Amino acid sequence: MKNTSYGVEQRPARQAHNLEVGGSSPFPVTILKNILFLCVLGVLCGALLGCTDFEHAAYKTLAVSQAEYELLQQRMAEAAVHELITEDQWNRFAAAGHTFIAAHNAAVEAFNVYGLGKTKQQLAQAQAAIEELPKLIREINDMVKTFQREPAQPSLENPTAEQIGI
């Protein structure tokens, strides 16, 4: 990545939806809070409202897929900061991430609409939207695994001894 006036570490951080990147990497506490909130919500829903099996599975899928994506996002942002991935790889991850975020938001919306009316059509739409999330996470994981096998493009900003003939 090119060193600009923004600083080497800030560009991937901004691109990673404003994750805090740099220095020591803190454990993603907000992810745990989100998971805990959704788990508590799921338990309350089951205990107080008599949720169906679908509703329990939907809460779980929404929470787990979001947590998995956020962990991948943090890992990729850190890899970008440490120049372990190329800009092209980062851009491919970002595009897949935008696709996942849009699908996750659509699934949440479909689930909320289902919760209001609980018609068969709303159930089918919510199920279809939620079933896409694990597939998208698998695709992103598979893509990230290919990054580890792709040869990294040598950076000429910080050449190695071999690159300068030492």
Phi, psi and omega per residue, in radians:
M1 nan 2.571 -3.114
K2 -1.354 2.448 3.107
N3 -1.468 1.986 3.135
T4 -1.982 -3.134 3.133
S5 -1.159 -0.223 3.120
Y6 -1.321 -0.316 -3.084
G7 1.641 2.516 -3.057
V8 -1.094 -0.669 -3.043
E9 -1.425 -0.345 -3.037
Q10 -1.402 -0.535 -3.101
R11 -1.092 -0.912 3.095
P12 -1.095 -0.570 3.138
A13 -1.129 -0.761 3.098
R14 -1.134 -0.707 -3.121
Q15 -1.182 -0.437 -3.128
A16 -1.576 0.602 3.081
H17 1.032 0.789 3.037
N18 1.094 0.601 2.995
L19 -1.172 2.583 3.059
E20 -1.435 2.081 -3.083
V21 -2.249 2.487 3.062
G22 2.254 2.884 3.139
G23 0.904 -2.395 3.066
S24 -1.427 2.458 -3.099
S25 -1.585 2.004 -3.128
P26 -1.214 2.609 3.094
F27 -1.133 2.425 -3.041
P28 -1.205 1.404 -3.089
V29 -1.095 -0.661 -3.123
T30 -1.113 -0.552 3.098
I31 -1.139 -0.781 3.126
L32 -1.118 -0.668 3.104
K33 -1.094 -0.745 3.123
N34 -1.104 -0.771 3.136
I35 -1.112 -0.799 3.136
L36 -1.055 -0.769 3.131
F37 -1.046 -0.829 -3.121
L38 -1.162 -0.626 3.095
C39 -1.147 -0.795 3.108
V40 -1.088 -0.736 3.111
L41 -1.070 -0.734 3.113
G42 -1.107 -0.735 3.120
V43 -1.138 -0.784 3.116
L44 -1.093 -0.723 3.129
C45 -1.038 -0.807 -3.134
G46 -1.143 -0.727 -3.079
A47 -1.315 -0.732 -3.021
L48 -1.630 -0.615 -2.999
L49 -1.931 -0.086 -3.136
G50 1.141 0.988 -3.126
C51 -1.111 2.618 3.085
T52 -1.397 2.952 3.070
D53 -1.030 -0.687 3.107
F54 -1.039 -0.778 -3.110
E55 -1.116 -0.717 3.085
H56 -1.083 -0.820 -3.137
A57 -1.119 -0.652 -3.141
A58 -1.137 -0.811 3.096
Y59 -0.993 -0.809 -3.110
K60 -1.094 -0.816 -3.129
T61 -1.101 -0.762 3.133
L62 -1.083 -0.784 -3.105
A63 -1.200 -0.827 -3.076
V64 -1.171 -0.756 -3.126
S65 -1.131 -0.676 3.101
Q66 -1.128 -0.770 -3.140
A67 -1.116 -0.746 3.128
E68 -1.093 -0.746 3.125
Y69 -1.124 -0.761 -3.125
E70 -1.114 -0.628 3.078
L71 -1.179 -0.734 3.074
L72 -1.072 -0.743 -3.131
Q73 -1.058 -0.772 3.138
Q74 -1.136 -0.750 3.136
R75 -1.075 -0.746 -3.138
M76 -1.207 -0.652 3.100
A77 -1.106 -0.730 3.108
E78 -1.158 -0.682 3.097
A79 -1.105 -0.677 3.123
A80 -1.174 -0.716 3.130
V81 -1.060 -0.698 -3.101
H82 -1.591 0.202 3.101
E83 0.952 0.687 3.092
L84 -1.571 -0.195 3.067
I85 -2.257 2.776 3.141
T86 -1.494 2.945 3.104
E87 -1.143 -0.635 3.090
D88 -1.089 -0.741 3.105
Q89 -1.107 -0.738 3.114
W90 -1.053 -0.777 -3.127
N91 -1.115 -0.673 3.095
R92 -1.134 -0.733 3.093
F93 -1.111 -0.776 -3.122
A94 -1.059 -0.736 3.124
A95 -1.108 -0.763 3.097
A96 -1.131 -0.630 3.111
G97 -1.125 -0.725 3.099
H98 -1.103 -0.672 3.096
T99 -1.097 -0.785 3.132
F100 -1.101 -0.796 -3.103
I101 -1.060 -0.751 3.116
A102 -1.106 -0.734 3.133
A103 -1.163 -0.700 3.133
H104 -1.131 -0.782 3.115
N105 -1.079 -0.711 3.111
A106 -1.127 -0.673 3.126
A107 -1.165 -0.733 3.101
V108 -1.079 -0.784 3.139
E109 -1.099 -0.790 3.130
A110 -1.082 -0.671 3.118
F111 -1.165 -0.711 3.106
N112 -1.129 -0.722 3.113
V113 -1.111 -0.753 3.095
Y114 -1.027 -0.739 -3.120
G115 -1.079 -0.481 -3.137
L116 -1.387 -0.700 -3.046
G117 -1.947 -0.558 3.133
K118 0.953 0.741 3.055
T119 -1.519 2.888 3.128
K120 -1.113 -0.690 3.131
Q121 -1.126 -0.755 3.114
Q122 -1.131 -0.661 3.089
L123 -1.083 -0.818 -3.134
A124 -1.076 -0.728 3.125
Q125 -1.150 -0.744 3.129
A126 -1.136 -0.771 3.129
Q127 -1.047 -0.807 -3.125
A128 -1.075 -0.753 -3.128
A129 -1.163 -0.736 -3.109
I130 -1.237 -0.612 3.133
E131 -1.146 -0.372 3.134
E132 -1.279 -0.478 -3.005
L133 -1.090 -0.881 3.114
P134 -1.057 -0.593 3.099
K135 -1.103 -0.777 -3.141
L136 -1.133 -0.702 3.102
I137 -1.090 -0.754 3.096
R138 -1.053 -0.756 3.129
E139 -1.078 -0.741 3.122
I140 -1.146 -0.774 3.095
N141 -1.025 -0.778 3.133
D142 -1.086 -0.711 3.118
M143 -1.113 -0.770 -3.132
V144 -1.101 -0.649 3.099
K145 -1.089 -0.606 3.111
T146 -1.183 -0.490 3.116
F147 -1.084 -0.610 -3.124
Q148 -1.214 -0.430 -3.128
R149 -1.621 -0.367 -3.128
E150 -1.298 2.399 3.091
P151 -1.195 2.322 3.131
A152 -1.259 2.459 3.083
Q153 -1.306 2.190 -3.124
P154 -1.125 2.366 3.127
S155 -1.470 2.290 3.105
L156 -1.600 -0.126 3.085
E157 -1.219 -0.702 3.113
N158 -2.184 1.331 -3.046
P159 -1.153 2.581 3.081
T160 -1.416 2.936 3.119
A161 -1.039 -0.667 3.140
E162 -1.123 -0.660 -3.124
Q163 -1.196 -0.537 3.140
I164 -1.707 0.111 3.025
G165 1.433 0.515 3.112
I166 -1.689 nan nan
